[in-house]
Structures are given as structure tokens and as C-alpha cells.
Amino acid sequence: MTVSAIVPMTGSYDYSEVARSVLIAIAASYAALDLTGRVSAARGQVRLAWLSGGAVAMGIGIVAMHLKGMLAFHLPVPVAYHWPTILAALLVAIFASAVALYVASRHKMGWVEASTGSLIMGAGIASLHYIGMAAMRLPAITRYSPLLVTGSVLLAVLFSLIALLMAFDLREETKWTVPRRLGGAILMGGAVSAMHYAGMAATSFIPASPPDLSHAVSISALGNNAIAIVTLIVLVAAMVTSSVDRRASAEVGRINRELERRVAERTLDLEAANQALRREIAHRQRAEEDVRRSEDRLPLVIDTLPALVWSKLPDGSADFLNQRFREYTGLPTEEGLGWGWMKEFHPEDRAEDEWRAAFAAGEPFEREAQLRRADGAYRWFLLRAVPLRDELGNVVKWYGTSTDIEDRKRAEDELRRQKEVLQKIFENIPVMIALMGEDGHVELVNPEWERTVGWTLREIREQNFDIYAKLFPDPQYRQMVLDVVAASTGEWTDLKVRARDGRVIEVAAALVHLSDGSTLGIGKDITEWRSTQAALQEAQDELSLITRVQAMGELAAAIAHEVNQPLTAIVTNANYSLRQLKDSTPNLDELRTAIEEIANDGARASAVISRIRGLLVKGTPRRAELDINRIIQEVTVLLRNELSRNHVYLSTELASNLLRVHGDPVQLQQVLINLMMNALDAIRLSPQQPRKLLIRSEQKAARVVIRVQDSGPGIEPRLADHIFEPFFTTKAEGIGMGLSISHSIIESHGGELSLVSTSQGALFEFTLPVTMNE
């Protein structure tokens, strides 16, 4: 084959060899990434060993890749290789690999470190390449393109920077995953291969004389394959070694962490045990100190105790008596030891056999006995004795105290006497007494209660019936009574009670709450008293008539106006009717209206006369169920002219749904007229004050309350206690019987009339019991 001396040789690539060189580059890159993590994790001599071994393995891989790349390029002339130069290239590759591993395995890597390392590593790789090219021995000279050479060097530096950054980023175990490192190895291997073949492209071969073949070797196909195999074996061995070391390090780390955890737990346990031991030692020291102090103070404490303290042998003979015992009894110590202590007991309490039996039983016991103050007086004491036993349960000692209970005994005797007195009172007092539990059920009644209502407590319990339904049949009235029981304000309330024989009796009752939640009720049958009051009322009727006549005299002008007003209206309407009838065409509708008004006015005049006649007629009281609000309204109509004439503003606050009361309507009208006329007289005495009169009604438990309040000057406190006395008056023309009779009327109705203290004017209040439907 003839080769021109001036034309560059034309070469070709064996692409299978090219692929093998790229594979070696990728394998070398993967090994570099793997070894970087091991170098980073190692310390000291181990780090140096990994750095050296890794640099050798990587250097071999890089040289093998370059060598395979050159062998993949075929020229038309035989090519041999100068092995010393190849060895120099290997040293350069190992150095570049060492620099790369060192830089990438540092704890931190900035741009300065990365740039410096990439320059060194890039220069080493470029040097490796061109040293390897210099090892070629062939009949040709080598020429290089400066531009392509510069480009290949720059590529070597750039790819070195990329390789260092990737190796630094993937060196940590947490980031070590096969896909990530395999991808990084492919990228790095491709970059290194690209740099190599860029360098090859910068080279051209010009035919020349035969070369010096000393120390040169030819690489056969077998040698070519052997290079790849050996290189891969070295790289795989490095990666296997790294993987085994990694796993071994991980296991060692796990074992170390487990060991550290166990050591830490054990250390905590030991520390806790030490702290507990120190606390126990401190507690024992304090306890021992307390015991020592207690032992020092014990004799003093025992001697100064207010109780009588002693100790005895198992048979009951005394071996110790404290100072308080000796001072109280006046018994010398030598006389009180043994059974001498028995001499200070009352003769009735000196039963020595009983005392010996109590000690012989070996169980704690208490006894009350009379013990003699050095002055010869006896007082009651409570003796308590407890045994001290040995490990076999035998009594080895008795300890005891004697506590003065004289005051308690006296209190118990007094309590017993008071209980007996109260029992006698409960059984014999002529007052009804009942005790109700928290649920309202009757728990206890006295004989007077049973005699009055006819039911016994035993019957109530045995028959299990509702006693409230028996005593108060009307549901509405019964609910009112239950409300009174629930309130238990202690105020006296008049109740109507149905006895067992069907009689309805009147009872004055008061109920109070006790501290345990129960309710105590006391009551008195006032039926006969009511009858006596009725008899007294008949005697007062005559005097009541006089006061009514006097009141009517004062109301003459009002009565005249009340009667004159409807009569005037009658006359007016009658004259109008006559004029209509004289007319040739009378208005029948208006005539009919006028005649109807004449009839209405006539009925109104008749009603006024009837009310006046009722006030003046003497007769027996007519008691009936009344609506007190209606009585108030009738009286205000009767007095409206008098109120208007005196320019008095009347206001009423009447509660709705009031229970009815039982009474005489004329007498109750008389009370209201008297209170309102007195109020008018008082208001006339205070021209500067607003002229106001207020009447209120309300329901309060089992009573209806009516209040009459004026805006006058009020009643002087010194006169307040006398205003209900007969013939006591503050008016020059008065006879002093109006309030006295009103007071008697209200009492006869079972109520109470009183003067209530207020800051303005005078306030009179009277109450009336509500009606129980039978």
C-alpha cells in the first residue's frame, strides 16, 4: 500500500470500539461518583487509603478509555505504543483523579475551589490525552490544529467543572440513588468521551520515515479486549469495594446508633436511679433527723399534753403516768404504778375484774369512768387503750389516754332534758305542728294537728294518699297553698282547711325552712275566734252607720252632682224629644236615640241612689265572693266628682286574675271611701305638692293586698301608733272613728289594715284572704 508523503493519512473509527470506550468512560464516571461518597465519609488514614485507591482505579479507567479511543481509530499504517509514555499518562490520570476526589469530597466547595479543581483536573485530562497521543509509534508525524486543541482543553476544563459539581452534589448518602448516579455517570462519561474525540479531531497524521520502535509494543485485538476487561474489572472491584464498605459503614453506624441509644437509655436509667437514691438518702437523713428531734421532744410533749397519758404492761399494771396525770390526781409516781392507778377512780368504776378482762382480751377498747382533781372532786373521763404487739402478735405494751368529757356529759344530760321538755311541749301544746320533708311530704305531726284535721300520721302513711288533696280539695287553692309551703317566709297566713268530717275550718299558719331543707309548719284553729269577731262586728255596725252618715255628709256635694248629672241629661233629652214631636216631620232615628239616652241616664241615677242607700241602710253584713278590683272601680266612680273638684289625679294599678275574696261589699266600700277621703283631706293640706292618689292591688300568696297612697305631707311618726285608736283624730271637725271602724271591718274579714312607712305622703295597706272553693 502506497502512502503519499504530503497528504494526511485518512483514518477510520471502529464504532464498536468507540462504544466500548464510551462504556468505560461511563463506568469510570460512576465509580468516581461512588468513590467520592466513600472518601467524604472516611477520616484519617482510611480517608487517605480511599483517596489513593480511588485515584488509582479512576486513573486506570480514564487511561483505558483514552487508550480504547485511540485503538478505535484505524490508520493505513501499523501503530505501536511506547509503554513508558503510557505509564506517564497513567500517572497523570491518577493525579487528576486524586485532585478530583479530594475537591469533591470536601465539606464545602465554593466557586473558587470548583474553578481551581476543574483547571487542574482539565489540564490533567488534556495532558493525559496528548501524552497518550505522544506514545503512538507509527511511520508518520503528528500535527495538531491549534484551534481544535484549544477547544479540546476548554472542553476538558468545562467537563471537569461539571464533573466536580455533580460529584459534590451526589456524594451524600441521602442523595445516593442508582438512577441519579447512573444518569450522572452517563452525562459525565459522554462529556469525557466528547472531549477525547474532540482532541482526536484536532490531530492529523502526515506520512514519514519509520519510527523508533524501542520500548514500543503493538496491541493485538486480544490485548485491546484485555484492556477493556481489566479496566472494567478494576472499576467493578472499586465499586463493589465501595458498596461493601458503604453497607458495612451503614451497619456499623446503625449498630453504633443502637449502642449509643442503649447507652443513653441506660445512662438515663442510671441517672434516674442515682437521683432516686440521692432523694432516698436525703429523705432517710431527714427522717432520721426528725426521729432524733422527735425522740428529744417526745418526753416533753407527753408531759405537756392536756390529756392524761399512760402506758401499761400486758396485764394492765401501769409502768408510766405522764405529768398531767400526776398533777390532776395528785398521785405520786411510785403510788400510781402497778395497779395503784385504780385508787383514783370512783368506787362505782373500780371493778378490777372488768378492767383485767378488758386488758386480757388484747383488743383496743374505750370506757367512761369518773376520775378524782387533786382536790377530791370527780369528773368524767373517756379512757382509750390500744395494744402494741410483737412480730408474733403478742401484746407487749398498752398505750392509752384519759380525756376529760365532764362538759360533754353535762351537755348530753342537758340535751336529754331539753329533748324531754320539747317532747312534752310537742305532745301537749294546743297548737298544730307539722314537719314536711324537702319533697313536701308530711313526715311528723303532733296530736293537736291530728285532733284538728281528723287524720293521723299513721293513716296518711299506711294509705299513702295525698293529704294536701284531702285538706284543700280545690286545685287552684291547693296550688296556692303549695306555693306558700315552698316559700316558707315565716309570715302568718290564713288558710281554709277541710277537716276529715267535712267541716271547713279556718287556720292561721306560719311556715319556715330548716337548715336540712325540711319545712316546719305551725298553725292554730281560729274558727271560733272568727265567730267571736263576727259577734263583735254586729256590735260595731251601729257605730259604723254613724261614720257612714258622716262620710255621706261630707260627700253630699259629690252625691248631688252624681244625681244631678243624669237628671240634667234626662231633662235635656226630654225637651229635645218634645221639640221633635212638635215638628211636622220629626227625625225618628234621632228621637229614638234621645229616648234611649233618657232611659240610660235614669238607670244611672237609680244606681247612684242605690249605692248611697246601701251605705246608709243598717242591716246584717251580707258576705259573698267578691272581685276586689270591681269594688275599687265602683268607689272611684262614686268619688270622681270630688277628685275633680279638688284637682286630684287618680291612678290605679290593678293586678289581673286576682283570686276572689269573701266579704261584705258595702263594708269594703266604706273602708275604701274612708281611706280615699282621708287622702283628699291630706292632699288639700299640701298645695305645693303634686296632687296625686294611687290605688294598687296585687296577689301575695293566699292574700289579696290593696294599697292607697297619697302625695300629702304624711303622718308624723309620733302619731303613727295611735291613728287606729277610737276617737283619735287630727282633724278639727272629725270624731276619730273612721280608721278605727275600718280597722275592725278588715279584721272581721280575716285581714289586716296597717300604715306602711314611706318616703312620700301616707301609704295605707290592707289584706284580705282569698276564697277557697268548697
Secondary structure as GFF3:
##gff-version 3
##sequence-region A 1 774
A	DSSP	beta_strand	12	13	.	.	.	ID=ss1
A	DSSP	alpha_helix	15	41	.	.	.	ID=ss2
A	DSSP	alpha_helix	44	71	.	.	.	ID=ss3
A	DSSP	beta_strand	73	74	.	.	.	ID=ss4
A	DSSP	beta_strand	80	82	.	.	.	ID=ss5
A	DSSP	alpha_helix	83	104	.	.	.	ID=ss6
A	DSSP	alpha_helix	111	134	.	.	.	ID=ss7
A	DSSP	beta_strand	136	137	.	.	.	ID=ss8
A	DSSP	beta_strand	140	144	.	.	.	ID=ss9
A	DSSP	alpha_helix	146	169	.	.	.	ID=ss10
A	DSSP	three_ten_helix	173	175	.	.	.	ID=ss11
A	DSSP	alpha_helix	178	201	.	.	.	ID=ss12
A	DSSP	beta_strand	203	207	.	.	.	ID=ss13
A	DSSP	beta_strand	216	217	.	.	.	ID=ss14
A	DSSP	alpha_helix	221	304	.	.	.	ID=ss15
A	DSSP	beta_strand	308	312	.	.	.	ID=ss16
A	DSSP	beta_strand	318	321	.	.	.	ID=ss17
A	DSSP	alpha_helix	323	329	.	.	.	ID=ss18
A	DSSP	alpha_helix	333	336	.	.	.	ID=ss19
A	DSSP	three_ten_helix	340	344	.	.	.	ID=ss20
A	DSSP	three_ten_helix	347	349	.	.	.	ID=ss21
A	DSSP	alpha_helix	352	361	.	.	.	ID=ss22
A	DSSP	beta_strand	365	371	.	.	.	ID=ss23
A	DSSP	beta_strand	379	389	.	.	.	ID=ss24
A	DSSP	beta_strand	395	404	.	.	.	ID=ss25
A	DSSP	alpha_helix	406	428	.	.	.	ID=ss26
A	DSSP	beta_strand	432	436	.	.	.	ID=ss27
A	DSSP	beta_strand	442	445	.	.	.	ID=ss28
A	DSSP	alpha_helix	447	453	.	.	.	ID=ss29
A	DSSP	alpha_helix	457	463	.	.	.	ID=ss30
A	DSSP	alpha_helix	467	471	.	.	.	ID=ss31
A	DSSP	alpha_helix	475	487	.	.	.	ID=ss32
A	DSSP	beta_strand	493	498	.	.	.	ID=ss33
A	DSSP	beta_strand	504	513	.	.	.	ID=ss34
A	DSSP	beta_strand	519	525	.	.	.	ID=ss35
A	DSSP	alpha_helix	527	554	.	.	.	ID=ss36
A	DSSP	alpha_helix	556	582	.	.	.	ID=ss37
A	DSSP	alpha_helix	588	616	.	.	.	ID=ss38
A	DSSP	beta_strand	624	626	.	.	.	ID=ss39
A	DSSP	alpha_helix	628	638	.	.	.	ID=ss40
A	DSSP	alpha_helix	640	645	.	.	.	ID=ss41
A	DSSP	beta_strand	649	654	.	.	.	ID=ss42
A	DSSP	beta_strand	661	663	.	.	.	ID=ss43
A	DSSP	alpha_helix	665	684	.	.	.	ID=ss44
A	DSSP	beta_strand	692	700	.	.	.	ID=ss45
A	DSSP	beta_strand	703	710	.	.	.	ID=ss46
A	DSSP	alpha_helix	717	720	.	.	.	ID=ss47
A	DSSP	alpha_helix	738	748	.	.	.	ID=ss48
A	DSSP	beta_strand	752	756	.	.	.	ID=ss49
A	DSSP	beta_strand	763	769	.	.	.	ID=ss50
###
